[in-house]
Amino acid sequence: MSETDPLAPSVTIRAVRPEEHEAVGALMVAAYVADGFIDASSPYVARLADTATRAAGAEVLVAVERPPTGPGPGRLVGTVTYCPAGSEWREIARADEGEFRMLAVLPEARGMGIGGALVRACLDRARAEGRAGVAISSMAPTRPRVECWAHRWLPQPAHSTRVRRAGTGIGRRRPPRG
């Protein structure tokens, strides 16, 4: 699976490759530390960096910026973890929902629609699975950003919102039917 998002045409969204696990882990840690969500010495750094374990139990998607000079490997600029039914990475989704978490975009690549492209890829997966909704699982410090994503990327009134606090900030949205 590899797809180009019409709202972010400079990137391709696809599944992570094993040889990219280390780079994706570094991207995750860099984004979370740069935004002040975690300290570089936090025990959570190891969990963010462990892409291989995440990819074994969920779908780790990456955004790859195409090189401006033509064919080539491109640069990893973002990632998200989609947690399908049965994934041990699911934290809050109901049985009829998909779930995503651990969304990160390199700070220098922000403002290009990459985060939105990754979210839309998760919504597309939930829709393809026949899910009634999608849950966004996030750390408490990221909650304002999650609420911004949901309002920006999920058109009104095709969603409902329920926010629950249980150690983490949670935004829950229904994906638009399409």
C-alpha atoms as one frame of an Amber mdcrd trajectory, in Angstrom:
protein
   0.000   0.000   0.000   1.335   3.393  -0.992  -0.771   6.446  -1.612  -0.421
  10.118  -2.343  -2.709  12.477  -0.471  -4.193  15.169  -2.731  -3.895  17.725
   0.080  -0.208  16.906   0.649   1.071  16.019  -2.840   4.746  16.199  -1.865
   4.465  13.101   0.349   3.596   9.452  -0.031   1.951   7.573   2.841   2.898
   3.915   3.163   3.733   1.178   5.646   7.083   1.435   7.386   9.829  -0.857
   6.084  12.017  -2.869   8.498  15.137  -0.978   7.436  13.390   2.264   8.475
  12.488   1.222  12.022  15.432   2.976  13.654  14.931   6.198  11.666  11.191
   6.258  12.452  11.926   5.782  16.144  14.381   8.678  16.036  11.784  10.830
  14.240   9.188  10.045  16.941  11.546  10.915  19.769  12.779  14.095  18.050
   9.227  15.361  17.508   7.989  14.577  21.024  11.089  16.095  22.676  11.075
  19.189  20.418   7.459  19.881  21.349   8.145  19.443  25.052   5.769  16.481
  25.378   8.502  14.394  26.961  11.991  14.961  28.303  14.851  13.262  26.452
  15.522  11.238  29.619  11.917   9.993  29.945  11.390   6.224  30.089   8.764
   6.748  27.330  11.596   7.500  24.880  12.340   3.768  24.631   8.688   3.012
  23.789   8.573   5.715  21.125  11.858   4.561  19.620  10.828   0.879  19.421
   9.241   0.902  15.982   9.911  -2.801  15.380   7.713  -3.834  18.319   4.994
  -1.379  17.286   5.077  -2.605  13.679   4.704  -6.210  14.869   1.438  -5.413
  16.660  -0.046  -2.509  14.695   0.259  -0.666  11.370   3.043   1.895  11.471
   2.566   4.305   8.598   5.142   6.774   7.370   5.027   9.938   5.323   7.872
  10.078   2.832   8.716  13.372   1.178   9.539  12.805  -2.444  12.881  14.231
  -3.528  12.498  17.369  -5.647  14.975  16.054  -8.211  13.048  12.942  -9.234
  13.209   9.303  -8.222  14.946   8.341  -5.034  14.245   7.055  -1.560  12.818
  10.294  -0.215  12.977  11.586   3.346  10.910  10.261   6.254   9.002  13.270
   7.582   6.141  11.801   9.625   4.633   8.712  11.175   1.500   7.435  12.889
   0.475   4.123  14.415  -2.909   2.731  13.326  -4.243   0.079  15.723  -6.652
  -2.298  13.985  -9.006  -4.637  15.820  -7.067  -7.108  17.942  -3.937  -4.945
  18.205  -2.327  -4.865  21.640  -1.557  -1.197  20.898  -5.230  -0.247  21.170
  -5.944   1.674  24.362  -9.364   3.255  24.125 -11.207   2.237  20.972 -14.505
   0.451  21.260 -15.004  -2.776  19.335 -16.634  -0.912  16.434 -13.890   1.736
  16.172 -10.426   2.024  14.715  -7.730   3.794  16.708  -4.570   5.719  15.991
  -1.840   7.113  18.178   1.773   8.246  18.190   1.416  10.807  15.410   4.633
  12.723  14.797   5.927  15.070  12.097   9.466  16.395  11.968   9.410  19.969
  13.262  11.092  21.289  10.099   8.483  19.549   7.896   5.391  20.989   9.576
   2.891  23.150   7.748   2.963  20.996   4.597  -0.156  18.916   5.362   1.792
  15.846   6.472  -0.042  15.349   9.769  -3.369  15.683   7.979  -2.314  13.157
   5.348  -1.383  10.662   8.059  -4.693  11.189   9.877  -6.649  10.779   6.627
  -4.792   7.500   5.965  -5.973   6.244   9.379  -9.541   7.362   8.677  -9.399
   5.557   5.329  -8.304   2.354   7.084 -11.101   2.629   9.630 -13.588   3.203
   6.816 -12.203   0.236   4.815 -12.591  -1.980   7.903 -16.218  -0.876   8.223
 -15.596   0.866  11.555 -18.295   3.159  12.934 -15.680   5.573  14.256 -12.091
   6.172  15.108 -10.452   6.940  18.435  -7.421   9.181  18.781  -5.291   8.139
  21.730  -2.849  10.712  23.039  -0.715  11.684  25.995  -2.250  14.350  28.230
   0.255  17.062  27.147  -0.731  16.543  23.496  -4.478  16.952  24.091  -4.754
  20.533  22.741  -3.034  19.449  19.526  -5.316  16.414  19.194  -8.386  18.612
  19.545  -6.974  20.926  16.862  -6.382  17.953  14.508  -9.879  16.652  15.028
 -11.539  19.999  14.307  -9.351  20.643  11.289  -9.365  17.231   9.637 -12.801
  15.867  10.449 -15.538  17.903   8.807 -18.581  18.954  10.769 -21.181  17.581
  11.369 -19.937  14.136  10.331 -18.444  13.445  13.735 -19.295  13.303  17.378
 -16.956  14.057  20.227 -16.440  12.379  23.544 -13.420  13.269  25.645 -12.376
  10.977  28.442  -9.551  11.358  30.921  -7.826   8.276  32.274  -4.210   9.321
  32.633  -4.132  10.390  29.003  -5.964  13.026  27.045  -8.330  11.359  24.617
 -10.144  12.783  21.626 -12.701  10.503  20.002 -14.171  11.271  16.586 -16.374
   9.587  14.067 -14.805   9.333  10.618 -16.728  10.930   7.784 -18.578   8.465
   5.614 -17.327   8.621   2.093
